[in-house]
Amino acid sequence: MRYRALSVLMLFLAFSSAQASAANRFIVRDSLGLSGLQGTCLLLGCSVTETLDGSAGTLFLVTTSSLVSPSTFLQQIVGQLGVVDAEPDLLLNVMQSQTLTAPAGLSDSSPLNYYGTTVWNGYASQPAIQIINLPQVQAASSFAATGTGIVAVIDTGVDTTHPVLQGVLLQGYDFTRNQNGGSELGDVNQSTMGVVNGAYIAQVNQSTMAVVNQQGATTFSQTQYAAFGHGTMVAGIIHLVAPTAGIMPLKAFNADGTGNLSDVLRAIYYAAHHGANILSMSFDFKSYSRELSNATNYATRSGLVCVASVGNDGQQVMVYPAGFSNVIGVASTANDDTLSSFSNYGRPPVWLGAPGEGIISTYPYGTYAAGWGTSFSAPLVSGTVALMRSVNAAVDQQAAAQAISHATYISPALGYGRLDVSQTLTAWCQTMGQC
């Protein structure tokens, strides 16, 4: 099986057969709960490491010795009393692609007041927001929509000290360290990297590094920092669209882009149990996972609206979670309203597209970066759902998908078309009888 996901600037996730730890890891659902699974592990020689679905208490991470055959163990455990299903806990790894030129707006650092926070003009006035008609919606007296509710972001974490984001960040969680917070700054040793000194413009390009100043004196060229800043960028895009919505950082990926499926599952259940209204997922898996499907089903039943990127393979291919019927899958478009060459396409998994080329967003240490990829298209849609809640908070998955389908049609490759925030909110307003 091969899995892929999105990270900074068209980064790809690939399945790695070698787990980072000495133990084999499995995701197991047991209807008898923890005690039932512990009894099974006494028979099979496995260990129950942690609960993945929170208070529900039926989904667990199980480990065995690396000497045990994974396929044999799966066959054995599925036949045990109470065990509903089992699958490998996959280790994902980020790889990078081609280099692109930074947009001109990344150099526009002139200060601008943006809903009570000082931001760079290049961030607040970039082409993408004009294309999706965001200023029209934020200024219209009929809407005056700036976002409500909580958007949970499953990613590499967020720079919780970034001045643009501090006012809207809520308590998150770091599933890679099992601690509160959700910050990605702990992944970088500042004294070693020297990131803060001279930080000005951060340009993350696809083939080599993230440059924290224009001269390139400080770089993240090492593989252990391949995805550093990705979560901060995704959060910044959501804030750009819905500046008064709360953002809950859920760190399930490391700075090198690696992460376990089990941590993604834990993050989804955490969001559902901690008051989130929208779930933004800028990653994808090539192969179907029953438990990933179960998790998104649980989230939507709990009232969350799920949004996911569709991948950067440039192919018509099914990916997950975007391919699930209860997730809004987002492709990338260029600024001339054409399909981005790197974007996956076709419905499913694509519900619609949104700008995803040269998107300027917040980057760690109080600066900004430019990104290419469906990773940066999806949060434009996540933020739009938060805007819908400003009109009427009774937004569920079906209502959000229906309203967002009022888009600018381009081609069948992009489903309903390219995101138009004005059309979306008009449709939602009319549906709720508030226009």
Secondary structure, DSSP 8 states (H G I E B T S, - for coil): -----EETTTEEEEEESS-SSSSEEEEEEETTHHHHHHHHHHHHT-EEEEESSGGG--EEEEEE-TTS-HHHHHHHHHTSTTEEEEEE--EEEEE--------GGGG---EEEETTEEEEHHHHT-HHHHHTTHHHHHH-TTT-----SEEEEEES-B-TT-TTTTTTB--EEETTTTEEE-BSGGGS-HHHH--STT----EE-SSS-EESSTT-SSB--SGGGTTTTHHHHHHHHHHHH-TTSEEEEEE-S-TTS-EEHHHHHHHHHHHHHTT-SEEEE---BSS--HHHHHHHHHHHHTT-EEEEE--SSSS----BTTTSTTEEEEEEE-TTSSB-TTS--STTT-SEEEE-SSEEEEETTTEEEEE-SGGGTHHHHHHHHHHHHHH-S---HHHHHHHHT--B---GGGTT-B--HHHHHHHHHHHTT--
